[in-house]
Amino acid sequence: MQNLTNEELERIQELVTSFNKLKISLGDTVIQQNKLLSEVSDMKIEYAKEEEKLVKKYGEDAVINIQTGEIKKENG
């Protein structure tokens, strides 16, 4: 029976360890991505609720400058 040299064995073990670390890191990245996508979805819902309140208060033709808060009517 033949064995790898110590150098060959160490190199293969290093590569396998590096590969496993990268797979774990990739998994963590996917988990983080899913978390961020969920947060974006929640933010869209929150934004839509606020937008609905403003439409009820100022009308559908209101154009709001988000820098100044100034409200103008679309047709005037």
DRENKOL-697176 format. One line per 10 residues: number of its first residue (from 1); their letters; for each residue x, z, y of C-alpha. Coordinates in steps of 0.5 Angstrom, whole numbers. Each point is the difference from the previous one (the first is absolute). Layout:
N
NUM> A> X,Z,Y; ...
// end
This chain:
76
1> MQNLTNEELE> 0,0,0; 2,-2,7; -1,4,6; 1,-2,8; 6,2,3; -1,6,5; 0,-5,6; -5,-4,-3; -5,6,-2; 1,3,7
11> RIQELVTSFN> -1,-7,4; -7,-1,-4; -2,7,1; 1,0,7; -4,-7,0; -6,3,-4; 0,6,5; 0,-4,6; -5,-4,-3; -4,6,-1
21> KLKISLGDTV> 1,3,7; -2,-7,3; -7,0,-4; -2,7,2; 2,-2,7; -5,-6,-1; -5,4,-3; 1,5,6; -1,-6,5; -6,-3,-3
31> IQQNKLLSEV> -3,7,0; 2,1,8; -3,-7,1; -7,2,-3; 0,6,4; 1,-4,6; -5,-5,-2; -5,5,-1; 2,3,7; -1,-7,3
41> SDMKIEYAKE> -7,0,-3; -2,7,2; 2,-2,7; -4,-6,0; -6,4,-1; 1,5,5; 1,-6,5; -6,-3,-2; -4,6,1; 3,1,7
51> EEKLVKKYGE> -1,-7,2; -7,1,-2; -1,6,4; 3,-4,6; -5,-6,-1; -6,4,0; 2,4,6; 3,-6,4; -3,-6,-3; 2,-6,-4
61> DAVINIQTGE> 3,-4,6; 4,6,2; 8,-2,0; 4,6,0; 7,0,3; 4,5,-5; 5,1,5; -4,2,6; -7,2,-3; -3,-5,5
71> IKKENG> -6,-3,-3; -3,-7,2; -6,-4,-2; 2,-6,-4; -4,-5,5; 2,3,6
// end
